[in-house]
Amino acid sequence: MVRDPSAMEPMLPGRDGDPGDLADLALALVAASAQAAGRLHPITEATLRDLLRTINSYYSNLIEGHRTHPIDIERAMRADYAAEPARRALQLESRAHIQVENAIASRLAAEPGLEVCSPAFLCWLHERFYAGLPPELLRVEGPPGTAAETLVPGRLRERLVEVGRHLPPAAVELPRFLKRFAEVYAPERHRGQARLIAAAASHHRLAWIHPFLDGNGRIARLFTDAYLAAGGIKGHGLWSASRGLARQRAEYLDRLAAADAPRRGDLDGRGQLTLAGLADFCRFFLATCIDQARYMGDLLRTDEMQRRIAAYVQLRTAGTLPGPPLKPASAPVLLAVFLRGALPRGEAAALTGYGERAGRAVLAALLAEGLLVCDSAKGPVRLGLPMAAVPYLFPGVFPADG
């Protein structure tokens, strides 16, 4: 039985403080993430962050074997739930993930120095995610020969568990392990690329500790998003680590398990766990994040956005896609709000090239479709991203079959 926090050493990869090639990967991620952010007006960036929270929710739950169609997630955010209980439960689960991400952003903005590695924060994540879920999603199978248990949101597990071939720490020792976790991984203890390497390593070690009876994978992914946001990584929130991990689900789970292994000999570090396995996981995690940051950066190129907006409007104009036809002059309006964040209504209408009345009719149609949004009846308009348009404006962010 695992009782001493030294059992999770090494907690950081690299030999004698040298991260080796992981430093190069971390620098590449910083560059790719910053490039994605550098293409966007802050107002458009906020809109994209909302979309990315939906993407995170979809893929994090997909890793757990729960598939919720993006349209159903969009409806759930409007409290429009399916009558079918199983489908409704998945909508609630997806909504919970997005709400937790929103709450994380609010706390980080309101609480400078928020300790995202602390046991209190981890328990808060778990409580916020599970508190509003239906009973069927709180049911946890007990050990063989025992009755099912009900998960208590925010409560550390109170019994020994087995995860594959891994035996996490004894329940009574969880406070000691989590204290050590917070001491080693606190973002303020790491600078530059070392912070990204610590983010990758902490993702594995939190899963290794397995602090909750259930939901540890989801909480680890939410925690890592919070860690990167707290670390001030420019462009974080505009790409989805969960998307990359879900697309390589088998390898993700295999790499997690491989880093659970004991030290492989005298050349494998000085801790009880494998140093090489932890470094391999960090390498995989950072490479996955780089791929996702570059993917979004490519999608956000102005010339590519212009091409996709024009193609989408053309499909709508021709009646090829569901919904009322859009005027061809919709395209320059949508591109302008993407590039400039928001526009006064008169200026947006003038971009159509039509007279005032016809131009305002174009705006009205775009507002009705959710392709433009505003905060008041006469206020500026900005880009909206209704889920029906996302596959055309951002191809591939969701699987073709949802």
C-alpha positions, -999 to +999 in steps of 0.1 A: +000+000+000+014+034-010+017+056+021+046+081+017+047+110-008+082+100-018+065+071-037+056+096-065+091+108-072+104+119-096+078+147-099+096+165-127+113+150-157+150+157-166+182+147-151+198+170-125+174+198-134+182+196-172+149+191-191+167+182-223+145+182-254+114+190-233+126+226-232+126+228-270+090+214-270+079+239-244+094+268-264+077+256-295+043+255-277+048+291-264+055+302-300+025+283-315+001+295-288+012+331-291+009+330-329-027+318-326-035+346-302-017+373-322-042+369-351-072+380-332-090+411-320-097+408-282-135+408-288-132+380-314-108+362-291-134+361-263-159+346-288-134+319-298-127+311-261-164+304-256-163+280-286-132+263-273-149+257-240-176+237-259-148+219-277-131+211-245-163+198-230-171+176-260-136+160-262-130+156-224-163+137-221-155+118-252-123+105-236-145+091-209-167+073-235-195+099-234-204+114-268-227+144-268-235+160-302-223+197-303-258+208-312-271+191-280-243+209-260-254+243-275-290+235-265-280+225-230-264+260-226-298+274-232-314+249-208-331+232-237-328+195-227-338+163-245-368+144-232-348+111-233-331+107-198-298+093-211-294+121-237-304+147-211-278+134-186-251+138-212-262+173-219-260+182-182-225+167-181-214+188-210-230+219-196-213+213-162-178+212-179-184+245-196-197+261-165-167+250-145-144+265-172-163+297-169-160+296-132-123+290-134-118+321-156-139+342-132-119+330-102-085+336-119-097+372-128-110+379-094-084+362-072-048+371-081-025+344-068-052+317-068-035+285-058-046+261-085-025+232-072-040+234-037-063+206-024-090+232-018-090+242-055-090+206-067-119+197-045-137+229-057-133+217-093-147+183-085-176+198-065-185+223-092-185+197-119-206+171-101-229+191-079-256+195-106-254+162-123-283+136-121-280+106-098-272+082-126-239+101-133-230+099-096-233+062-094-199+044-089-195+007-090-180-007-058-154-035-055-166-069-066-193-083-043-202-049-030-231-025-037-227+006-060-217+038-042-229+074-047-201+099-055-201+129-032-191+160-051-159+176-038-150+148-014-117+130-014-120+093-018-123+073+015-112+039+004-085+021-015-090+018-053-073+000-081-069+016-115-058-010-140-025-023-125-019+009-105-027+011-068-031+048-059-021+061-024-041+050+006-071+072+012-059+083+047-026+096+031-042+117+004-038+150+023+000+144+025+003+135-012-018+165-022+003+188+000+034+176-017+017+180-051+009+216-044+045+223-031+062+210-062+039+221-090+027+256-078+030+277-110+049+305-093+077+280-085+084+276-123+095+301-149+093+301-187+094+268-204+098+250-170+062+260-162+049+241-193+069+211-184+055+212-149+020+215-163+025+182-183+041+164-153+014+175-129-013+162-152+001+127-149+009+129-112-026+142-103-041+112-122-016+090-104-028+102-070-064+096-080-078+118-053-115+112-059-136+081-061-145+090-097-140+118-122-102+120-119-096+121-156-120+150-162-107+169-131-071+164-143-079+180-177-098+209-161-069+213-136-044+214-165-064+241-183-066+261-151-028+256-146-020+269-181-043+299-177-029+307-143+006+304-158-001+333-182+005+313-214-004+337-242-030+322-264-041+295-240-078+290-243-077+293-281-067+256-286-078+225-270-055+199-254-085+177-248-092+176-286-057+164-292-058+138-264-091+125-275-079+120-311-051+099-296-071+084-268-055+050-267-020+064-268-029+090-241-041+063-217-011+041-226+013+069-218-004+077-185-002+040-175+035+037-187+045+067-164+029+048-135+056+021-138+084+017-112+119+027-119+135+005-146+170+004-132+199+025-121+198+046-153+161+056-148+164+083-123+166+081-085+129+081-076+106+051-071+088+057-104+102+057-139+119+090-149+119+079-186+081+072-184+073+106-170+095+123-196+078+103-224+044+114-211+055+150-209+069+148-244+037+133-257+016+159-239+036+189-251+037+176-287-001+172-286-006+207-274+018+221-301-002+203-328-035+217-315-021+253-312-007+251-347-040+237-360-060+266-346-034+291-357-037+279-392-075+280-391-074+316-378-053+330-407-071+359-423-069+346-458-083+312-447-111+328-427-120+350-456-122+320-479-143+299-455-167+327-447-172+333-484-178+296-491-202+293-462-223+323-473-223+310-509-237+276-497-264+295-477-271+317-507-276+287-529-299+270-504-275+241-501-275+243-463-305+244-440-319+278-431-331+308-450-308+320-478-282+347-470-273+376-492-238+374-508-231+408-491-232+390-458-196+378-463-178+411-460-198+419-429-188+386-412-151+390-422-151+426-409-164+417-374-140+388-373-111+411-379-123+442-360-141+427-331-173+448-333-188+474-356-215+500-352-246+489-370-245+517-396-209+509-405-217+472-407-247+478-430-226+501-452-201+472-459-229+453-478-227+479-505-265+482-504-286+511-495-294+517-458-326+498-457-313+468-476-281+468-456-300+467-424-320+438-437-288+419-442-278+426-406-312+416-394-309+382-411-274+376-397-286+385-362-316+362-366-292+333-375-269+341-346-240+348-370-240+383-355-247+390-319-252+422-299-258+433-263-286+458-271-311+466-298-290+494-312-256+484-300-225+473-320-226+439-336-199+412-333-193+377-346-215+349-334-207+312-338-239+292-339-230+255-338-246+248-372-220+271-388-190+259-369-181+229-391-179+253-421-161+281-405-138+259-384-137+226-403-125+196-383-129+210-348-156+184-342-158+150-359-180+150-391-205+127-374-206+148-342 
